[in-house]
């Protein structure tokens, strides 16, 4: 039995060395994954903020339409253009 232990010892040492290296790799991968997740969370937060801004801008636009502010401005521009054409004639 002693002979078998001596023969296996280099294999055991090699396996332990590989396990330690693999554990270091796993720890590094976990750290990178955590950083990537943090970045992804920030990107999602920015996207949601932009979506909120878009909804708010649409709301403001609809308020202007309801008050007639948007339509009046466009009609005024068209009328001014027609008056200029009439004045030129």
Biopython code that builds the backbone (N, CA, C, O; Angstrom):
import numpy as np
from Bio.PDB.StructureBuilder import StructureBuilder

atoms = [
    (1, "UNK", "N", (0.814, -1.205, 0.000)),
    (1, "UNK", "CA", (0.000, 0.000, 0.000)),
    (1, "UNK", "C", (0.856, 1.268, 0.000)),
    (1, "UNK", "O", (0.483, 2.266, -0.617)),
    (2, "UNK", "N", (1.957, 1.237, 0.662)),
    (2, "UNK", "CA", (2.830, 2.406, 0.690)),
    (2, "UNK", "C", (3.297, 2.747, -0.723)),
    (2, "UNK", "O", (3.413, 3.918, -1.084)),
    (3, "UNK", "N", (3.558, 1.732, -1.501)),
    (3, "UNK", "CA", (4.006, 1.945, -2.873)),
    (3, "UNK", "C", (2.919, 2.659, -3.686)),
    (3, "UNK", "O", (3.229, 3.561, -4.463)),
    (4, "UNK", "N", (1.682, 2.277, -3.521)),
    (4, "UNK", "CA", (0.589, 2.918, -4.253)),
    (4, "UNK", "C", (0.434, 4.381, -3.845)),
    (4, "UNK", "O", (0.169, 5.235, -4.691)),
    (5, "UNK", "N", (0.596, 4.674, -2.561)),
    (5, "UNK", "CA", (0.483, 6.065, -2.104)),
    (5, "UNK", "C", (1.574, 6.931, -2.716)),
    (5, "UNK", "O", (1.321, 8.072, -3.103)),
    (6, "UNK", "N", (2.791, 6.389, -2.805)),
    (6, "UNK", "CA", (3.887, 7.154, -3.399)),
    (6, "UNK", "C", (3.630, 7.391, -4.884)),
    (6, "UNK", "O", (3.943, 8.460, -5.407)),
    (7, "UNK", "N", (3.065, 6.406, -5.556)),
    (7, "UNK", "CA", (2.773, 6.568, -6.980)),
    (7, "UNK", "C", (1.630, 7.563, -7.195)),
    (7, "UNK", "O", (1.626, 8.300, -8.181)),
    (8, "UNK", "N", (0.676, 7.585, -6.289)),
    (8, "UNK", "CA", (-0.466, 8.479, -6.428)),
    (8, "UNK", "C", (-0.150, 9.896, -5.974)),
    (8, "UNK", "O", (-0.831, 10.835, -6.388)),
    (9, "UNK", "N", (0.835, 10.070, -5.158)),
    (9, "UNK", "CA", (1.142, 11.390, -4.603)),
    (9, "UNK", "C", (1.356, 12.444, -5.683)),
    (9, "UNK", "O", (0.810, 13.540, -5.552)),
    (10, "UNK", "N", (2.120, 12.177, -6.745)),
    (10, "UNK", "CA", (2.251, 13.214, -7.784)),
    (10, "UNK", "C", (0.914, 13.552, -8.448)),
    (10, "UNK", "O", (0.660, 14.707, -8.790)),
    (11, "UNK", "N", (0.068, 12.545, -8.628)),
    (11, "UNK", "CA", (-1.248, 12.793, -9.213)),
    (11, "UNK", "C", (-2.110, 13.631, -8.275)),
    (11, "UNK", "O", (-2.846, 14.515, -8.715)),
    (12, "UNK", "N", (-2.012, 13.345, -6.988)),
    (12, "UNK", "CA", (-2.777, 14.113, -5.999)),
    (12, "UNK", "C", (-2.296, 15.557, -5.988)),
    (12, "UNK", "O", (-3.106, 16.484, -5.982)),
    (13, "UNK", "N", (-0.995, 15.750, -5.986)),
    (13, "UNK", "CA", (-0.441, 17.105, -5.984)),
    (13, "UNK", "C", (-0.864, 17.858, -7.250)),
    (13, "UNK", "O", (-1.219, 19.035, -7.185)),
    (14, "UNK", "N", (-0.825, 17.188, -8.379)),
    (14, "UNK", "CA", (-1.238, 17.808, -9.649)),
    (14, "UNK", "C", (-2.711, 18.190, -9.599)),
    (14, "UNK", "O", (-3.082, 19.278, -10.040)),
    (15, "UNK", "N", (-3.553, 17.312, -9.068)),
    (15, "UNK", "CA", (-4.989, 17.581, -8.993)),
    (15, "UNK", "C", (-5.267, 18.744, -8.043)),
    (15, "UNK", "O", (-6.111, 19.594, -8.328)),
    (16, "UNK", "N", (-4.556, 18.779, -6.915)),
    (16, "UNK", "CA", (-4.730, 19.904, -5.979)),
    (16, "UNK", "C", (-4.327, 21.221, -6.645)),
    (16, "UNK", "O", (-4.999, 22.240, -6.489)),
    (17, "UNK", "N", (-3.223, 21.183, -7.388)),
    (17, "UNK", "CA", (-2.748, 22.385, -8.070)),
    (17, "UNK", "C", (-3.783, 22.842, -9.106)),
    (17, "UNK", "O", (-4.058, 24.037, -9.222)),
    (18, "UNK", "N", (-4.352, 21.900, -9.854)),
    (18, "UNK", "CA", (-5.379, 22.228, -10.838)),
    (18, "UNK", "C", (-6.630, 22.784, -10.164)),
    (18, "UNK", "O", (-7.247, 23.720, -10.671)),
    (19, "UNK", "N", (-7.007, 22.205, -9.013)),
    (19, "UNK", "CA", (-8.184, 22.673, -8.284)),
    (19, "UNK", "C", (-7.983, 24.109, -7.803)),
    (19, "UNK", "O", (-8.891, 24.933, -7.913)),
    (20, "UNK", "N", (-6.800, 24.410, -7.273)),
    (20, "UNK", "CA", (-6.519, 25.773, -6.812)),
    (20, "UNK", "C", (-6.595, 26.765, -7.977)),
    (20, "UNK", "O", (-7.166, 27.848, -7.848)),
    (21, "UNK", "N", (-6.018, 26.381, -9.104)),
    (21, "UNK", "CA", (-6.081, 27.250, -10.282)),
    (21, "UNK", "C", (-7.513, 27.452, -10.762)),
    (21, "UNK", "O", (-7.903, 28.552, -11.153)),
    (22, "UNK", "N", (-8.279, 26.382, -10.725)),
    (22, "UNK", "CA", (-9.684, 26.474, -11.151)),
    (22, "UNK", "C", (-10.472, 27.365, -10.200)),
    (22, "UNK", "O", (-11.301, 28.161, -10.641)),
    (23, "UNK", "N", (-10.223, 27.239, -8.912)),
    (23, "UNK", "CA", (-10.920, 28.089, -7.934)),
    (23, "UNK", "C", (-10.602, 29.559, -8.160)),
    (23, "UNK", "O", (-11.489, 30.407, -8.067)),
    (24, "UNK", "N", (-9.345, 29.868, -8.457)),
    (24, "UNK", "CA", (-8.973, 31.253, -8.754)),
    (24, "UNK", "C", (-9.719, 31.748, -9.994)),
    (24, "UNK", "O", (-10.177, 32.889, -10.049)),
    (25, "UNK", "N", (-9.826, 30.883, -10.964)),
    (25, "UNK", "CA", (-10.555, 31.228, -12.190)),
    (25, "UNK", "C", (-12.029, 31.492, -11.894)),
    (25, "UNK", "O", (-12.609, 32.445, -12.414)),
    (26, "UNK", "N", (-12.627, 30.654, -11.065)),
    (26, "UNK", "CA", (-14.040, 30.822, -10.707)),
    (26, "UNK", "C", (-14.247, 32.121, -9.934)),
    (26, "UNK", "O", (-15.220, 32.836, -10.174)),
    (27, "UNK", "N", (-13.345, 32.430, -9.013)),
    (27, "UNK", "CA", (-13.456, 33.680, -8.252)),
    (27, "UNK", "C", (-13.360, 34.880, -9.198)),
    (27, "UNK", "O", (-14.135, 35.829, -9.080)),
    (28, "UNK", "N", (-12.419, 34.834, -10.126)),
    (28, "UNK", "CA", (-12.289, 35.921, -11.097)),
    (28, "UNK", "C", (-13.527, 36.051, -11.969)),
    (28, "UNK", "O", (-13.986, 37.158, -12.251)),
    (29, "UNK", "N", (-14.061, 34.914, -12.392)),
    (29, "UNK", "CA", (-15.271, 34.932, -13.223)),
    (29, "UNK", "C", (-16.452, 35.511, -12.451)),
    (29, "UNK", "O", (-17.256, 36.258, -13.009)),
    (30, "UNK", "N", (-16.555, 35.170, -11.182)),
    (30, "UNK", "CA", (-17.649, 35.717, -10.359)),
    (30, "UNK", "C", (-17.521, 37.224, -10.210)),
    (30, "UNK", "O", (-18.516, 37.946, -10.271)),
    (31, "UNK", "N", (-16.303, 37.695, -10.017)),
    (31, "UNK", "CA", (-16.090, 39.141, -9.890)),
    (31, "UNK", "C", (-16.453, 39.862, -11.189)),
    (31, "UNK", "O", (-17.091, 40.914, -11.167)),
    (32, "UNK", "N", (-16.042, 39.285, -12.315)),
    (32, "UNK", "CA", (-16.376, 39.894, -13.608)),
    (32, "UNK", "C", (-17.876, 39.863, -13.848)),
    (32, "UNK", "O", (-18.444, 40.818, -14.378)),
    (33, "UNK", "N", (-18.517, 38.771, -13.461)),
    (33, "UNK", "CA", (-19.971, 38.670, -13.637)),
    (33, "UNK", "C", (-20.683, 39.704, -12.776)),
    (33, "UNK", "O", (-21.673, 40.297, -13.205)),
    (34, "UNK", "N", (-20.186, 39.922, -11.571)),
    (34, "UNK", "CA", (-20.801, 40.921, -10.693)),
    (34, "UNK", "C", (-20.654, 42.321, -11.288)),
    (34, "UNK", "O", (-21.589, 43.120, -11.236)),
    (35, "UNK", "N", (-19.492, 42.615, -11.848)),
    (35, "UNK", "CA", (-19.298, 43.933, -12.472)),
    (35, "UNK", "C", (-20.186, 44.080, -13.697)),
    (35, "UNK", "O", (-20.773, 45.139, -13.918)),
    (36, "UNK", "N", (-20.287, 43.023, -14.490)),
    (36, "UNK", "CA", (-21.145, 43.074, -15.680)),
    (36, "UNK", "C", (-22.605, 43.251, -15.271)),
    (36, "UNK", "O", (-23.341, 43.993, -15.922)),
    (37, "UNK", "N", (-23.027, 42.590, -14.218)),
    (37, "UNK", "CA", (-24.408, 42.729, -13.744)),
    (37, "UNK", "C", (-24.668, 44.148, -13.271)),
    (37, "UNK", "O", (-25.736, 44.704, -13.524)),
    (38, "UNK", "N", (-23.689, 44.741, -12.581)),
    (38, "UNK", "CA", (-23.845, 46.125, -12.130)),
    (38, "UNK", "C", (-23.979, 47.076, -13.313)),
    (38, "UNK", "O", (-24.797, 47.995, -13.283)),
    (39, "UNK", "N", (-23.174, 46.859, -14.358)),
    (39, "UNK", "CA", (-23.269, 47.690, -15.551)),
    (39, "UNK", "C", (-24.618, 47.497, -16.239)),
    (39, "UNK", "O", (-25.241, 48.463, -16.680)),
    (40, "UNK", "N", (-25.061, 46.258, -16.328)),
    (40, "UNK", "CA", (-26.356, 45.974, -16.947)),
    (40, "UNK", "C", (-27.476, 46.654, -16.162)),
    (40, "UNK", "O", (-28.390, 47.227, -16.756)),
    (41, "UNK", "N", (-27.409, 46.593, -14.838)),
    (41, "UNK", "CA", (-28.421, 47.249, -14.009)),
    (41, "UNK", "C", (-28.450, 48.753, -14.272)),
    (41, "UNK", "O", (-29.520, 49.360, -14.316)),
    (42, "UNK", "N", (-27.276, 49.351, -14.447)),
    (42, "UNK", "CA", (-27.199, 50.787, -14.724)),
    (42, "UNK", "C", (-27.784, 51.106, -16.099)),
    (42, "UNK", "O", (-28.493, 52.100, -16.256)),
    (43, "UNK", "N", (-27.492, 50.272, -17.091)),
    (43, "UNK", "CA", (-28.051, 50.473, -18.431)),
    (43, "UNK", "C", (-29.573, 50.384, -18.400)),
    (43, "UNK", "O", (-30.257, 51.173, -19.052)),
    (44, "UNK", "N", (-30.099, 49.435, -17.649)),
    (44, "UNK", "CA", (-31.554, 49.274, -17.542)),
    (44, "UNK", "C", (-32.157, 50.488, -16.846)),
    (44, "UNK", "O", (-33.229, 50.956, -17.231)),
    (45, "UNK", "N", (-31.477, 50.996, -15.826)),
    (45, "UNK", "CA", (-31.950, 52.182, -15.105)),
    (45, "UNK", "C", (-32.016, 53.394, -16.046)),
    (45, "UNK", "O", (-32.986, 54.152, -16.018)),
    (46, "UNK", "N", (-30.994, 53.570, -16.867)),
    (46, "UNK", "CA", (-30.976, 54.687, -17.819)),
    (46, "UNK", "C", (-32.100, 54.516, -18.844)),
    (46, "UNK", "O", (-32.786, 55.481, -19.183)),
    (47, "UNK", "N", (-32.285, 53.289, -19.335)),
    (47, "UNK", "CA", (-33.342, 53.027, -20.313)),
    (47, "UNK", "C", (-34.715, 53.362, -19.737)),
    (47, "UNK", "O", (-35.543, 53.975, -20.411)),
    (48, "UNK", "N", (-34.953, 52.965, -18.503)),
    (48, "UNK", "CA", (-36.242, 53.270, -17.867)),
    (48, "UNK", "C", (-36.420, 54.764, -17.679)),
    (48, "UNK", "O", (-37.528, 55.282, -17.822)),
    (49, "UNK", "N", (-35.338, 55.462, -17.359)),
    (49, "UNK", "CA", (-35.411, 56.914, -17.226)),
    (49, "UNK", "C", (-35.778, 57.580, -18.542)),
    (49, "UNK", "O", (-36.580, 58.513, -18.577)),
    (50, "UNK", "N", (-35.181, 57.091, -19.627)),
    (50, "UNK", "CA", (-35.506, 57.639, -20.949)),
    (50, "UNK", "C", (-36.948, 57.336, -21.332)),
    (50, "UNK", "O", (-37.624, 58.171, -21.933)),
    (51, "UNK", "N", (-37.418, 56.148, -20.986)),
    (51, "UNK", "CA", (-38.818, 55.810, -21.260)),
    (51, "UNK", "C", (-39.746, 56.731, -20.475)),
    (51, "UNK", "O", (-40.765, 57.179, -21.001)),
    (52, "UNK", "N", (-39.400, 57.018, -19.215)),
    (52, "UNK", "CA", (-40.200, 57.946, -18.414)),
    (52, "UNK", "C", (-40.210, 59.333, -19.039)),
    (52, "UNK", "O", (-41.253, 59.984, -19.099)),
    (53, "UNK", "N", (-39.041, 59.790, -19.509)),
    (53, "UNK", "CA", (-38.959, 61.093, -20.174)),
    (53, "UNK", "C", (-39.843, 61.128, -21.417)),
    (53, "UNK", "O", (-40.533, 62.115, -21.672)),
    (54, "UNK", "N", (-39.816, 60.051, -22.180)),
    (54, "UNK", "CA", (-40.631, 59.975, -23.390)),
    (54, "UNK", "C", (-42.121, 60.065, -23.064)),
    (54, "UNK", "O", (-42.864, 60.786, -23.730)),
    (55, "UNK", "N", (-42.545, 59.344, -22.056)),
    (55, "UNK", "CA", (-43.957, 59.389, -21.642)),
    (55, "UNK", "C", (-44.336, 60.796, -21.207)),
    (55, "UNK", "O", (-45.413, 61.283, -21.552)),
    (56, "UNK", "N", (-43.461, 61.454, -20.451)),
    (56, "UNK", "CA", (-43.737, 62.806, -19.981)),
    (56, "UNK", "C", (-43.818, 63.790, -21.142)),
    (56, "UNK", "O", (-44.691, 64.656, -21.165)),
    (57, "UNK", "N", (-42.903, 63.656, -22.110)),
    (57, "UNK", "CA", (-42.930, 64.536, -23.281)),
    (57, "UNK", "C", (-44.204, 64.329, -24.093)),
    (57, "UNK", "O", (-44.784, 65.293, -24.593)),
    (58, "UNK", "N", (-44.640, 63.085, -24.226)),
    (58, "UNK", "CA", (-45.902, 62.814, -24.927)),
    (58, "UNK", "C", (-47.069, 63.452, -24.185)),
    (58, "UNK", "O", (-47.972, 64.013, -24.807)),
    (59, "UNK", "N", (-47.053, 63.367, -22.864)),
    (59, "UNK", "CA", (-48.103, 63.967, -22.049)),
    (59, "UNK", "C", (-48.146, 65.482, -22.264)),
    (59, "UNK", "O", (-49.218, 66.056, -22.456)),
    (60, "UNK", "N", (-46.978, 66.123, -22.232)),
    (60, "UNK", "CA", (-46.941, 67.571, -22.446)),
    (60, "UNK", "C", (-47.456, 67.940, -23.838)),
    (60, "UNK", "O", (-48.174, 68.927, -23.999)),
    (61, "UNK", "N", (-47.088, 67.144, -24.835)),
    (61, "UNK", "CA", (-47.557, 67.402, -26.193)),
    (61, "UNK", "C", (-49.076, 67.273, -26.279)),
    (61, "UNK", "O", (-49.741, 68.102, -26.899)),
    (62, "UNK", "N", (-49.615, 66.239, -25.659)),
    (62, "UNK", "CA", (-51.067, 66.049, -25.686)),
    (62, "UNK", "C", (-51.785, 67.186, -24.964)),
    (62, "UNK", "O", (-52.874, 67.587, -25.373)),
    (63, "UNK", "N", (-51.191, 67.705, -23.904)),
    (63, "UNK", "CA", (-51.782, 68.863, -23.222)),
    (63, "UNK", "C", (-51.846, 70.062, -24.168)),
    (63, "UNK", "O", (-52.851, 70.770, -24.222)),
    (64, "UNK", "N", (-50.771, 70.278, -24.904)),
    (64, "UNK", "CA", (-50.746, 71.394, -25.851)),
    (64, "UNK", "C", (-51.791, 71.204, -26.944)),
    (64, "UNK", "O", (-52.454, 72.155, -27.356)),
    (65, "UNK", "N", (-51.928, 69.973, -27.404)),
    (65, "UNK", "CA", (-52.933, 69.687, -28.437)),
    (65, "UNK", "C", (-54.318, 69.943, -27.876)),
    (65, "UNK", "O", (-55.157, 70.536, -28.555)),
    (66, "UNK", "N", (-54.577, 69.507, -26.651)),
    (66, "UNK", "CA", (-55.889, 69.693, -26.027)),
    (66, "UNK", "C", (-56.206, 71.175, -25.834)),
    (66, "UNK", "O", (-57.360, 71.587, -25.953)),
    (67, "UNK", "N", (-55.193, 71.964, -25.539)),
    (67, "UNK", "CA", (-55.406, 73.406, -25.370)),
    (67, "UNK", "C", (-55.503, 74.125, -26.701)),
    (67, "UNK", "O", (-55.893, 75.291, -26.757)),
    (68, "UNK", "N", (-55.151, 73.437, -27.763)),
    (68, "UNK", "CA", (-55.185, 74.053, -29.081)),
    (68, "UNK", "C", (-53.928, 74.823, -29.406)),
    (68, "UNK", "O", (-53.888, 75.545, -30.402)),
    (69, "UNK", "N", (-52.912, 74.690, -28.598)),
    (69, "UNK", "CA", (-51.675, 75.437, -28.825)),
    (69, "UNK", "C", (-50.904, 74.918, -30.029)),
    (69, "UNK", "O", (-50.292, 75.702, -30.755)),
    (70, "UNK", "N", (-50.923, 73.637, -30.245)),
    (70, "UNK", "CA", (-50.156, 73.051, -31.347)),
    (70, "UNK", "C", (-50.839, 73.349, -32.664)),
    (70, "UNK", "O", (-50.181, 73.787, -33.607)),
    (71, "UNK", "N", (-52.105, 73.132, -32.755)),
    (71, "UNK", "CA", (-52.839, 73.381, -33.994)),
    (71, "UNK", "C", (-52.836, 74.849, -34.375)),
    (71, "UNK", "O", (-52.704, 75.168, -35.557)),
    (72, "UNK", "N", (-52.976, 75.754, -33.413)),
    (72, "UNK", "CA", (-52.993, 77.187, -33.694)),
    (72, "UNK", "C", (-51.687, 77.664, -34.273)),
    (72, "UNK", "O", (-51.677, 78.472, -35.201)),
    (73, "UNK", "N", (-50.601, 77.186, -33.750)),
    (73, "UNK", "CA", (-49.292, 77.616, -34.238)),
    (73, "UNK", "C", (-49.113, 77.202, -35.689)),
    (73, "UNK", "O", (-48.612, 77.981, -36.500)),
    (74, "UNK", "N", (-49.510, 76.011, -36.014)),
    (74, "UNK", "CA", (-49.370, 75.547, -37.391)),
    (74, "UNK", "C", (-50.305, 76.320, -38.318)),
    (74, "UNK", "O", (-49.914, 76.666, -39.433)),
    (75, "UNK", "N", (-51.531, 76.594, -37.878)),
    (75, "UNK", "CA", (-52.482, 77.329, -38.704)),
    (75, "UNK", "C", (-52.021, 78.763, -38.893)),
    (75, "UNK", "O", (-52.196, 79.335, -39.969)),
    (76, "UNK", "N", (-51.434, 79.350, -37.854)),
    (76, "UNK", "CA", (-50.941, 80.724, -37.952)),
    (76, "UNK", "C", (-49.843, 80.813, -38.998)),
    (76, "UNK", "O", (-49.805, 81.758, -39.785)),
    (77, "UNK", "N", (-48.960, 79.840, -39.007)),
    (77, "UNK", "CA", (-47.875, 79.850, -39.981)),
    (77, "UNK", "C", (-48.428, 79.738, -41.390)),
    (77, "UNK", "O", (-47.954, 80.410, -42.306)),
    (78, "UNK", "N", (-49.423, 78.896, -41.559)),
    (78, "UNK", "CA", (-50.018, 78.731, -42.883)),
    (78, "UNK", "C", (-50.723, 80.010, -43.309)),
    (78, "UNK", "O", (-50.607, 80.416, -44.465)),
    (79, "UNK", "N", (-51.439, 80.644, -42.413)),
    (79, "UNK", "CA", (-52.147, 81.885, -42.749)),
    (79, "UNK", "C", (-51.173, 83.000, -43.113)),
    (79, "UNK", "O", (-51.395, 83.754, -44.060)),
    (80, "UNK", "N", (-50.089, 83.091, -42.341)),
    (80, "UNK", "CA", (-49.106, 84.127, -42.636)),
    (80, "UNK", "C", (-48.540, 83.933, -44.035)),
    (80, "UNK", "O", (-48.326, 84.899, -44.768)),
    (81, "UNK", "N", (-48.306, 82.715, -44.388)),
    (81, "UNK", "CA", (-47.788, 82.418, -45.733)),
    (81, "UNK", "C", (-48.763, 82.815, -46.804)),
    (81, "UNK", "O", (-48.367, 83.330, -47.850)),
    (82, "UNK", "N", (-50.042, 82.581, -46.557)),
    (82, "UNK", "CA", (-51.046, 82.961, -47.552)),
    (82, "UNK", "C", (-51.155, 84.487, -47.664)),
    (82, "UNK", "O", (-51.330, 85.009, -48.765)),
    (83, "UNK", "N", (-51.057, 85.181, -46.579)),
    (83, "UNK", "CA", (-51.149, 86.639, -46.618)),
    (83, "UNK", "C", (-49.991, 87.224, -47.405)),
    (83, "UNK", "O", (-50.161, 88.192, -48.146)),
    (84, "UNK", "N", (-48.827, 86.642, -47.246)),
    (84, "UNK", "CA", (-47.678, 87.154, -47.971)),
    (84, "UNK", "C", (-47.871, 86.975, -49.478)),
    (84, "UNK", "O", (-47.520, 87.848, -50.272)),
    (85, "UNK", "N", (-48.419, 85.862, -49.841)),
    (85, "UNK", "CA", (-48.656, 85.625, -51.259)),
    (85, "UNK", "C", (-49.688, 86.636, -51.794)),
    (85, "UNK", "O", (-49.564, 87.130, -52.915)),
    (86, "UNK", "N", (-50.688, 86.925, -50.984)),
    (86, "UNK", "CA", (-51.713, 87.878, -51.401)),
    (86, "UNK", "C", (-51.137, 89.285, -51.484)),
    (86, "UNK", "O", (-51.478, 90.055, -52.383)),
    (87, "UNK", "N", (-50.255, 89.614, -50.533)),
    (87, "UNK", "CA", (-49.650, 90.941, -50.545)),
    (87, "UNK", "C", (-48.737, 91.134, -51.736)),
    (87, "UNK", "O", (-48.620, 92.248, -52.246)),
    (88, "UNK", "N", (-48.083, 90.068, -52.195)),
    (88, "UNK", "CA", (-47.157, 90.168, -53.301)),
    (88, "UNK", "C", (-47.886, 90.404, -54.629)),
    (88, "UNK", "O", (-47.315, 90.987, -55.551)),
    (89, "UNK", "N", (-49.114, 89.964, -54.731)),
    (89, "UNK", "CA", (-49.836, 90.080, -55.989)),
    (89, "UNK", "C", (-50.238, 91.447, -56.334)),
    (89, "UNK", "O", (-50.855, 91.664, -57.377)),
]
sb = StructureBuilder()
sb.init_structure("model")
sb.init_model(0)
sb.init_chain("A")
sb.init_seg("    ")
for serial, (resi, resn, name, xyz) in enumerate(atoms, 1):
    if name == "N":
        sb.init_residue(resn, " ", resi, " ")
    sb.init_atom(name, np.array(xyz, "f"), 0.0, 1.0, " ", f" {name:<3s}", serial, name[0])
structure = sb.get_structure()
